[in-house]
Amino acid sequence: MEPQEAVEAVRQYYRDPSNVYSIMPARVLAAVAELPPHASEARFRAFIRRWAEYPYSGQIQRLTGMEWWPTLPLPDGVRGDTAAERAYHVDELKAWVRDNWAEMKSRVLDSREPRSATTE
């Protein structure tokens, strides 16, 4: 958890007029856990790091509005071995993330809202 995320959670808590009691640490943790990936750069980075391990999920594409597709057909030596195919696509997705990091970060963090790859 980043300090600014905790501060934002407290700020949001006190914006609600029904929250008349002091916020407790567990509530701060719960509020931070509910923050979306576009709430901060650290949260966005963690989201990308986590979902880059799942190349077929489409989560990164949905959040950024950018499209990435795994290479098919696969090269010889990889094709037919499920674990090798997945590892190949994980590496491919991570390389794509590295190559497109600045644009992804700009799209998500500058707008502070997720995009949809289907609307691009």
C-alpha positions as CSV (number, residue, x, y, z in Angstrom):
1,M,0.0,0.0,0.0
2,E,1.3,3.4,-1.0
3,P,0.9,6.3,1.5
4,Q,-1.0,8.4,-0.9
5,E,-3.5,5.6,-1.3
6,A,-4.1,5.5,2.4
7,V,-4.6,9.3,2.4
8,E,-7.0,9.0,-0.4
9,A,-9.0,6.3,1.4
10,V,-9.3,8.5,4.5
11,R,-10.3,11.5,2.4
12,Q,-13.0,9.4,0.7
13,Y,-14.2,8.1,4.0
14,Y,-14.7,11.6,5.4
15,R,-16.5,12.8,2.3
16,D,-19.4,10.7,3.2
17,P,-21.5,12.6,5.8
18,S,-22.7,9.4,7.4
19,N,-19.2,8.6,8.6
20,V,-19.2,10.5,11.8
21,Y,-16.8,8.3,13.7
22,S,-13.1,8.2,13.4
23,I,-11.8,5.9,10.7
24,M,-10.1,2.7,12.0
25,P,-7.0,1.2,10.4
26,A,-8.9,-1.8,9.1
27,R,-11.2,0.5,7.2
28,V,-8.3,2.2,5.6
29,L,-6.9,-1.2,4.5
30,A,-10.3,-2.3,3.2
31,A,-10.8,1.0,1.3
32,V,-7.3,0.8,-0.3
33,A,-8.0,-2.8,-1.3
34,E,-11.1,-1.6,-3.2
35,L,-9.2,1.2,-5.1
36,P,-9.2,0.6,-8.9
37,P,-6.0,0.0,-10.8
38,H,-6.1,3.5,-12.3
39,A,-6.1,5.1,-8.8
40,S,-2.3,5.4,-8.7
41,E,0.8,4.5,-10.6
42,A,1.8,1.9,-8.0
43,R,-1.6,0.2,-8.2
44,F,-1.5,0.3,-12.0
45,R,2.0,-1.2,-12.0
46,A,0.9,-4.0,-9.7
47,F,-2.1,-4.7,-11.8
48,I,0.0,-5.0,-15.0
49,R,2.6,-7.1,-13.2
50,R,-0.1,-9.5,-11.9
51,W,-2.1,-9.8,-15.2
52,A,1.0,-10.1,-17.5
53,E,1.2,-13.7,-16.1
54,Y,-2.1,-14.5,-17.7
55,P,-1.8,-13.7,-21.4
56,Y,-5.3,-15.1,-22.4
57,S,-7.3,-13.1,-19.8
58,G,-7.6,-9.8,-21.7
59,Q,-7.5,-7.8,-18.5
60,I,-4.6,-5.5,-19.6
61,Q,-6.3,-4.9,-22.9
62,R,-9.6,-4.0,-21.2
63,L,-8.0,-1.6,-18.8
64,T,-5.8,0.2,-21.4
65,G,-8.0,0.0,-24.4
66,M,-5.0,-1.3,-26.4
67,E,-5.1,-4.6,-28.3
68,W,-2.6,-7.4,-28.1
69,W,-3.0,-10.9,-29.5
70,P,-0.7,-13.9,-28.9
71,T,1.2,-15.0,-31.9
72,L,-0.4,-17.9,-33.8
73,P,0.7,-20.2,-35.2
74,L,3.4,-20.8,-32.7
75,P,7.0,-21.5,-33.8
76,D,8.3,-25.0,-34.1
77,G,9.6,-26.4,-30.8
78,V,6.9,-24.6,-28.8
79,R,3.8,-25.8,-30.7
80,G,2.1,-28.8,-29.0
81,D,3.6,-28.3,-25.5
82,T,0.9,-26.5,-23.5
83,A,3.3,-25.2,-20.8
84,A,5.8,-24.0,-23.5
85,E,3.0,-22.3,-25.4
86,R,1.8,-20.5,-22.3
87,A,5.4,-19.5,-21.3
88,Y,6.0,-18.2,-24.9
89,H,2.8,-16.0,-24.8
90,V,3.6,-14.7,-21.3
91,D,7.1,-13.6,-22.5
92,E,5.5,-12.1,-25.6
93,L,2.9,-10.2,-23.5
94,K,5.6,-8.9,-21.1
95,A,7.6,-7.7,-24.1
96,W,4.6,-5.9,-25.5
97,V,3.9,-4.3,-22.1
98,R,7.6,-3.0,-22.0
99,D,7.3,-1.7,-25.5
100,N,4.0,0.1,-24.9
101,W,4.4,1.1,-21.2
102,A,4.5,4.8,-21.8
103,E,1.3,4.8,-23.8
104,M,-0.5,2.4,-21.5
105,K,0.4,4.5,-18.5
106,S,-0.7,7.7,-20.2
107,R,-4.0,6.2,-21.3
108,V,-4.9,4.9,-17.9
109,L,-3.3,7.3,-15.4
110,D,-3.9,10.5,-17.3
111,S,-7.6,9.8,-17.7
112,R,-7.9,8.1,-14.3
113,E,-10.5,5.8,-15.8
114,P,-10.3,2.4,-17.6
115,R,-10.8,2.2,-21.3
116,S,-12.3,-0.6,-23.4
117,A,-10.4,-2.2,-26.2
118,T,-13.7,-2.7,-28.0
119,T,-14.3,1.1,-28.3
120,E,-11.0,2.0,-29.8
